[in-house]
Amino acid sequence: MVRMRDQSDRPPRASPRRAAIVLGAVALVLGSVVTAFAHDTWLISATNFGRVGTPFLLGLTSGETFPNDDFSIVSNRVARAIVREAGVTRSLPRPTPAALRLEYMWIPRSAGVASVGIELQPKTLVLEPRLIDAYLREIDATDAIRATWKSLGDKQKWTESYTKHAMTFVRVVPAKSDSAWIADKSWTRPLGLALELVPERDPTALRAGDTMVVRVLRRGAPVPGFSVGAIREGRSKASFFHTDAAGRARVIVDADGRWLLNGTSLRRSSTGATVWESDFVTATLHVAPRP
């Protein structure tokens, strides 16, 4: 994969002298190959069902193959971490660093479908020429993006400022099993991320074979012609679904299990500090078997 990676800041388990040698070597290697590997960043839980008043664990991580944890996110990279329940948005509690992920222990307050979103601080990279074609294939780049890159000439260096956004959805049931379910529809509204996938059907009630319609919004505006990737755990290739003129994509989830939706908004830089700027978005879904 050639998607953007967020690296772990875990300290090496070695003596100070050995650690210095190792870190020096790593720095040299990263200077030449940091862009040779890349990863999606996602927010995921063991289940998408929670209960009011009961702690619910969410993990933020980066991985080369969904849903495997490969690289933890440094906590100070997180610019915003929010959850919306019954139309009320609040910040997630401070995360706890784990071996390969950041863990958020959230206590749901309201029954309904909660939307959770995290945005990271932007980072800048330089992509090696030999990786550019693979990167463009992986994000399903448009012909216009490819033509723009070609027009810049062979001597242009690929520099990119990128920002990552991760989403998930949780069905929260009442604290008492005999309480009525609350048909809250706040999940149909934008959460307010710079790039997001807004579902148009209950994202916690999907079954194998269903079609999930999502709106792709960048800064609140629909994005036509956007490529939404969808990959089920255990698969190595994503399927792509493109948005229409209203920014809607019809994503088919053809099997049960955990799914990752992703997409990249790549464009010429508005600041001139880099050649490109981009936003990456992911959303995780749990799909139940068909009865």
Secondary structure as GFF3:
##gff-version 3
##sequence-region A 1 291
A	DSSP	alpha_helix	16	33	.	.	.	ID=ss1
A	DSSP	three_ten_helix	34	36	.	.	.	ID=ss2
A	DSSP	beta_strand	40	44	.	.	.	ID=ss3
A	DSSP	beta_strand	49	51	.	.	.	ID=ss4
A	DSSP	beta_strand	56	63	.	.	.	ID=ss5
A	DSSP	beta_strand	71	72	.	.	.	ID=ss6
A	DSSP	three_ten_helix	75	77	.	.	.	ID=ss7
A	DSSP	beta_strand	78	85	.	.	.	ID=ss8
A	DSSP	beta_strand	88	91	.	.	.	ID=ss9
A	DSSP	beta_strand	96	97	.	.	.	ID=ss10
A	DSSP	beta_strand	102	106	.	.	.	ID=ss11
A	DSSP	beta_strand	112	120	.	.	.	ID=ss12
A	DSSP	beta_strand	123	127	.	.	.	ID=ss13
A	DSSP	alpha_helix	129	138	.	.	.	ID=ss14
A	DSSP	alpha_helix	143	151	.	.	.	ID=ss15
A	DSSP	beta_strand	158	173	.	.	.	ID=ss16
A	DSSP	three_ten_helix	186	188	.	.	.	ID=ss17
A	DSSP	beta_strand	195	199	.	.	.	ID=ss18
A	DSSP	beta_strand	210	218	.	.	.	ID=ss19
A	DSSP	beta_strand	221	222	.	.	.	ID=ss20
A	DSSP	beta_strand	227	232	.	.	.	ID=ss21
A	DSSP	beta_strand	239	242	.	.	.	ID=ss22
A	DSSP	beta_strand	248	253	.	.	.	ID=ss23
A	DSSP	beta_strand	257	268	.	.	.	ID=ss24
A	DSSP	beta_strand	276	287	.	.	.	ID=ss25
###
